[in-house]
């Protein structure tokens, strides 16, 4: 329906010793990202593209990377990379702030 809001969810899960994230996207594809253990630290997790469903990386728009940074003040900053076909990429940053009541 045209007035239905776009919904997306990302699910983090283990596959053996690997931490994966599957992003169920409003674009109707499901890119899979894998934790890059060599590039990550406890305060900074780096996920890289590792395939997916319903997408052709050469022509489709899809989430291609994620960097999550955990700050001492409780903030979590996530930088989501999105590829649009093989040649164009952009990053969107979200910042979550903890508030105490």
Backbone as JSON Lines, residues from 0, in Angstrom:
{"i":0,"aa":"X","n":[0.84,-1.18,0.0],"ca":[0.0,0.0,0.0],"c":[0.88,1.24,0.0]}
{"i":1,"aa":"X","n":[0.51,2.28,-0.72],"ca":[1.34,3.48,-0.82],"c":[1.56,4.2,0.5]}
{"i":2,"aa":"X","n":[0.63,4.12,1.44],"ca":[0.79,4.84,2.69],"c":[1.43,3.99,3.79]}
{"i":3,"aa":"X","n":[1.91,2.8,3.45],"ca":[2.58,1.94,4.41],"c":[3.99,2.46,4.65]}
{"i":4,"aa":"X","n":[4.39,2.66,5.92],"ca":[5.75,3.16,6.18],"c":[6.79,2.11,5.8]}
{"i":5,"aa":"X","n":[7.97,2.59,5.41],"ca":[9.06,1.69,5.1],"c":[9.63,1.14,6.39]}
{"i":6,"aa":"X","n":[9.73,-0.15,6.49],"ca":[10.25,-0.76,7.69],"c":[11.49,-1.57,7.35]}
{"i":7,"aa":"X","n":[12.47,-1.48,8.24],"ca":[13.7,-2.23,8.08],"c":[14.1,-2.74,9.46]}
{"i":8,"aa":"X","n":[14.8,-3.86,9.45],"ca":[15.33,-4.4,10.69],"c":[16.66,-5.08,10.38]}
{"i":9,"aa":"X","n":[17.57,-4.99,11.32],"ca":[18.86,-5.66,11.19],"c":[18.97,-6.66,12.33]}
{"i":10,"aa":"X","n":[19.36,-7.89,12.0],"ca":[19.46,-8.97,12.97],"c":[20.92,-9.41,13.04]}
{"i":11,"aa":"X","n":[21.46,-9.43,14.24],"ca":[22.85,-9.85,14.47],"c":[22.82,-11.29,14.98]}
{"i":12,"aa":"X","n":[23.69,-12.13,14.43],"ca":[23.66,-13.54,14.79],"c":[25.03,-14.17,14.56]}
{"i":13,"aa":"X","n":[25.28,-15.25,15.3],"ca":[26.53,-15.98,15.13],"c":[26.37,-17.05,14.06]}
{"i":14,"aa":"X","n":[27.44,-17.26,13.31],"ca":[27.54,-18.37,12.38],"c":[28.9,-19.0,12.67]}
{"i":15,"aa":"X","n":[28.9,-20.02,13.52],"ca":[30.18,-20.57,14.0],"c":[30.88,-19.51,14.84]}
{"i":16,"aa":"X","n":[32.1,-19.15,14.46],"ca":[32.87,-18.12,15.17],"c":[32.69,-16.73,14.57]}
{"i":17,"aa":"X","n":[31.85,-16.6,13.56],"ca":[31.66,-15.31,12.88],"c":[30.39,-14.62,13.37]}
{"i":18,"aa":"X","n":[30.51,-13.3,13.57],"ca":[29.34,-12.48,13.88],"c":[28.84,-11.88,12.57]}
{"i":19,"aa":"X","n":[27.59,-12.19,12.23],"ca":[26.98,-11.69,11.01],"c":[25.83,-10.76,11.35]}
{"i":20,"aa":"X","n":[25.49,-9.93,10.39],"ca":[24.31,-9.09,10.49],"c":[23.58,-9.2,9.17]}
{"i":21,"aa":"X","n":[22.3,-9.52,9.25],"ca":[21.46,-9.52,8.06],"c":[20.53,-8.33,8.17]}
{"i":22,"aa":"X","n":[20.52,-7.49,7.12],"ca":[19.69,-6.29,7.09],"c":[18.49,-6.57,6.19]}
{"i":23,"aa":"X","n":[17.31,-6.62,6.79],"ca":[16.09,-6.83,6.02],"c":[15.59,-5.45,5.61]}
{"i":24,"aa":"X","n":[15.82,-5.12,4.36],"ca":[15.71,-3.74,3.87],"c":[14.36,-3.44,3.21]}
{"i":25,"aa":"X","n":[13.98,-2.18,3.27],"ca":[12.78,-1.72,2.58],"c":[12.94,-1.85,1.06]}
{"i":26,"aa":"X","n":[14.18,-1.97,0.59],"ca":[14.44,-2.18,-0.84],"c":[14.15,-3.62,-1.26]}
{"i":27,"aa":"X","n":[13.65,-4.42,-0.32],"ca":[13.27,-5.81,-0.56],"c":[14.46,-6.7,-0.87]}
{"i":28,"aa":"X","n":[15.62,-6.34,-0.3],"ca":[16.77,-7.22,-0.38],"c":[17.28,-7.47,1.04]}
{"i":29,"aa":"X","n":[18.2,-8.43,1.17],"ca":[18.7,-8.8,2.48],"c":[20.22,-8.93,2.44]}
{"i":30,"aa":"X","n":[20.94,-7.79,2.45],"ca":[22.39,-7.87,2.47],"c":[22.87,-8.47,3.79]}
{"i":31,"aa":"X","n":[23.97,-9.21,3.7],"ca":[24.58,-9.83,4.88],"c":[25.95,-9.2,5.07]}
{"i":32,"aa":"X","n":[26.23,-8.78,6.3],"ca":[27.52,-8.2,6.65],"c":[28.2,-9.11,7.66]}
{"i":33,"aa":"X","n":[29.52,-9.13,7.61],"ca":[30.31,-9.98,8.5],"c":[31.29,-9.1,9.28]}
{"i":34,"aa":"X","n":[31.43,-9.37,10.58],"ca":[32.37,-8.62,11.4],"c":[33.79,-8.86,10.88]}
{"i":35,"aa":"X","n":[34.49,-7.77,10.6],"ca":[35.9,-7.82,10.22],"c":[36.7,-7.82,11.52]}
{"i":36,"aa":"X","n":[37.09,-9.01,11.97],"ca":[37.76,-9.15,13.26],"c":[39.08,-8.39,13.31]}
{"i":37,"aa":"X","n":[39.81,-8.36,12.22],"ca":[41.11,-7.68,12.21],"c":[40.96,-6.17,12.31]}
{"i":38,"aa":"X","n":[39.88,-5.61,11.76],"ca":[39.68,-4.16,11.78],"c":[38.91,-3.68,13.0]}
{"i":39,"aa":"X","n":[38.33,-4.61,13.76],"ca":[37.47,-4.25,14.88],"c":[38.22,-4.25,16.2]}
{"i":40,"aa":"X","n":[37.67,-3.47,17.14],"ca":[38.12,-3.44,18.54],"c":[36.85,-3.44,19.38]}
{"i":41,"aa":"X","n":[36.95,-3.69,20.69],"ca":[35.72,-3.73,21.5],"c":[34.87,-2.45,21.39]}
{"i":42,"aa":"X","n":[35.5,-1.31,21.22],"ca":[34.75,-0.05,21.14],"c":[34.39,0.35,19.71]}
{"i":43,"aa":"X","n":[34.83,-0.43,18.72],"ca":[34.57,-0.08,17.31],"c":[34.43,-1.36,16.5]}
{"i":44,"aa":"X","n":[33.21,-1.67,16.09],"ca":[32.94,-2.87,15.32],"c":[32.8,-2.52,13.84]}
{"i":45,"aa":"X","n":[33.52,-3.23,13.0],"ca":[33.52,-2.98,11.56],"c":[32.92,-4.2,10.85]}
{"i":46,"aa":"X","n":[31.84,-3.98,10.14],"ca":[31.19,-5.03,9.37],"c":[31.36,-4.74,7.88]}
{"i":47,"aa":"X","n":[31.64,-5.79,7.1],"ca":[31.82,-5.65,5.66],"c":[30.84,-6.55,4.91]}
{"i":48,"aa":"X","n":[30.53,-6.19,3.7],"ca":[29.58,-6.91,2.87],"c":[30.03,-8.35,2.65]}
{"i":49,"aa":"X","n":[29.09,-9.29,2.79],"ca":[29.39,-10.72,2.66],"c":[28.29,-11.44,1.88]}
{"i":50,"aa":"X","n":[27.71,-10.76,0.9],"ca":[26.66,-11.38,0.09],"c":[25.29,-11.0,0.56]}
{"i":51,"aa":"X","n":[24.3,-11.7,0.05],"ca":[22.93,-11.42,0.46],"c":[21.93,-12.05,-0.49]}
{"i":52,"aa":"X","n":[20.67,-11.74,-0.25],"ca":[19.56,-12.27,-1.04],"c":[18.87,-11.14,-1.78]}
{"i":53,"aa":"X","n":[18.36,-11.47,-2.95],"ca":[17.58,-10.54,-3.78],"c":[18.35,-9.29,-4.16]}
{"i":54,"aa":"X","n":[19.66,-9.42,-4.42],"ca":[20.4,-8.24,-4.85],"c":[21.52,-8.64,-5.8]}
{"i":55,"aa":"X","n":[21.78,-7.72,-6.7],"ca":[22.9,-7.84,-7.64],"c":[23.81,-6.65,-7.35]}
{"i":56,"aa":"X","n":[24.98,-6.88,-6.71],"ca":[25.86,-5.77,-6.33],"c":[26.27,-4.87,-7.5]}
{"i":57,"aa":"X","n":[26.22,-5.36,-8.71],"ca":[26.62,-4.56,-9.87],"c":[25.58,-3.51,-10.24]}
{"i":58,"aa":"X","n":[24.32,-3.71,-9.8],"ca":[23.3,-2.74,-10.25],"c":[22.33,-2.28,-9.16]}
{"i":59,"aa":"X","n":[22.22,-3.0,-8.05],"ca":[21.21,-2.68,-7.04],"c":[21.73,-1.75,-5.95]}
{"i":60,"aa":"X","n":[20.79,-1.19,-5.2],"ca":[21.1,-0.39,-4.01],"c":[21.0,-1.31,-2.79]}
{"i":61,"aa":"X","n":[22.04,-1.29,-1.95],"ca":[22.06,-2.19,-0.8],"c":[23.04,-1.69,0.25]}
{"i":62,"aa":"X","n":[22.83,-2.09,1.5],"ca":[23.75,-1.78,2.6],"c":[25.01,-2.6,2.38]}
{"i":63,"aa":"X","n":[26.16,-1.93,2.37],"ca":[27.41,-2.62,2.05],"c":[28.44,-2.58,3.17]}
{"i":64,"aa":"X","n":[28.16,-1.86,4.24],"ca":[29.11,-1.8,5.35],"c":[28.5,-1.08,6.53]}
{"i":65,"aa":"X","n":[29.07,-1.36,7.7],"ca":[28.61,-0.73,8.93],"c":[29.78,-0.62,9.89]}
{"i":66,"aa":"X","n":[29.94,0.57,10.47],"ca":[30.91,0.77,11.55],"c":[30.14,1.3,12.74]}
{"i":67,"aa":"X","n":[30.2,0.56,13.86],"ca":[29.54,0.97,15.1],"c":[30.61,1.36,16.11]}
{"i":68,"aa":"X","n":[30.52,2.59,16.63],"ca":[31.49,3.08,17.6],"c":[30.76,3.36,18.91]}
{"i":69,"aa":"X","n":[31.27,2.75,19.99],"ca":[30.69,2.88,21.32],"c":[31.55,3.85,22.12]}
{"i":70,"aa":"X","n":[30.97,4.98,22.52],"ca":[31.7,6.02,23.24],"c":[31.52,5.87,24.75]}
{"i":71,"aa":"X","n":[32.5,6.35,25.5],"ca":[32.47,6.24,26.97],"c":[31.27,6.96,27.58]}
{"i":72,"aa":"X","n":[30.75,7.99,26.92],"ca":[29.62,8.74,27.47],"c":[28.27,8.09,27.16]}
{"i":73,"aa":"X","n":[28.29,6.87,26.61],"ca":[27.05,6.16,26.33],"c":[26.53,6.31,24.92]}
{"i":74,"aa":"X","n":[27.13,7.18,24.14],"ca":[26.69,7.36,22.75],"c":[27.13,6.16,21.91]}
{"i":75,"aa":"X","n":[26.29,5.82,20.94],"ca":[26.64,4.83,19.92],"c":[26.47,5.52,18.58]}
{"i":76,"aa":"X","n":[27.54,5.56,17.8],"ca":[27.5,6.17,16.47],"c":[27.62,5.04,15.45]}
{"i":77,"aa":"X","n":[26.69,4.99,14.52],"ca":[26.75,3.96,13.49],"c":[26.79,4.63,12.12]}
{"i":78,"aa":"X","n":[27.78,4.22,11.35],"ca":[27.98,4.71,9.99],"c":[27.61,3.59,9.03]}
{"i":79,"aa":"X","n":[26.52,3.79,8.3],"ca":[26.0,2.79,7.37],"c":[26.41,3.16,5.95]}
{"i":80,"aa":"X","n":[27.13,2.27,5.29],"ca":[27.5,2.48,3.89],"c":[26.45,1.83,3.01]}
{"i":81,"aa":"X","n":[26.1,2.54,1.95],"ca":[25.1,2.06,1.0],"c":[25.68,2.17,-0.4]}
{"i":82,"aa":"X","n":[25.71,1.06,-1.1],"ca":[26.16,1.08,-2.49],"c":[24.95,1.19,-3.39]}
{"i":83,"aa":"X","n":[25.13,1.93,-4.48],"ca":[24.12,2.02,-5.52],"c":[24.78,1.52,-6.79]}
{"i":84,"aa":"X","n":[24.71,0.24,-7.0],"ca":[25.43,-0.38,-8.1],"c":[26.91,-0.46,-7.77]}
{"i":85,"aa":"X","n":[27.7,-0.73,-8.76],"ca":[29.13,-0.96,-8.54],"c":[29.94,0.31,-8.34]}
{"i":86,"aa":"X","n":[29.42,1.46,-8.77],"ca":[30.25,2.66,-8.83],"c":[29.94,3.73,-7.81]}
{"i":87,"aa":"X","n":[28.8,3.7,-7.15],"ca":[28.41,4.8,-6.27],"c":[28.18,4.29,-4.85]}
{"i":88,"aa":"X","n":[28.76,5.01,-3.88],"ca":[28.6,4.65,-2.48],"c":[28.39,5.92,-1.67]}
{"i":89,"aa":"X","n":[27.58,5.81,-0.62],"ca":[27.4,6.92,0.31],"c":[27.28,6.37,1.71]}
{"i":90,"aa":"X","n":[27.51,7.22,2.7],"ca":[27.43,6.81,4.1],"c":[26.44,7.69,4.84]}
{"i":91,"aa":"X","n":[25.6,7.08,5.64],"ca":[24.67,7.78,6.5],"c":[25.03,7.47,7.95]}
{"i":92,"aa":"X","n":[25.09,8.51,8.77],"ca":[25.48,8.35,10.17],"c":[24.28,8.56,11.08]}
{"i":93,"aa":"X","n":[24.14,7.65,12.04],"ca":[23.11,7.75,13.08],"c":[23.81,7.8,14.42]}
{"i":94,"aa":"X","n":[23.33,8.66,15.3],"ca":[23.9,8.76,16.64],"c":[22.8,8.49,17.65]}
{"i":95,"aa":"X","n":[23.04,7.5,18.51],"ca":[22.12,7.18,19.58],"c":[22.7,7.7,20.88]}
{"i":96,"aa":"X","n":[21.87,8.37,21.67],"ca":[22.3,8.93,22.93],"c":[21.5,8.33,24.07]}
{"i":97,"aa":"X","n":[22.18,7.93,25.11],"ca":[21.51,7.4,26.3],"c":[21.08,8.56,27.17]}
{"i":98,"aa":"X","n":[19.83,8.53,27.6],"ca":[19.34,9.52,28.54],"c":[18.87,8.8,29.79]}
{"i":99,"aa":"X","n":[19.23,9.35,30.92],"ca":[18.85,8.77,32.2],"c":[17.72,9.57,32.79]}
{"i":100,"aa":"X","n":[16.75,8.89,33.34],"ca":[15.61,9.6,33.95],"c":[15.78,9.65,35.43]}
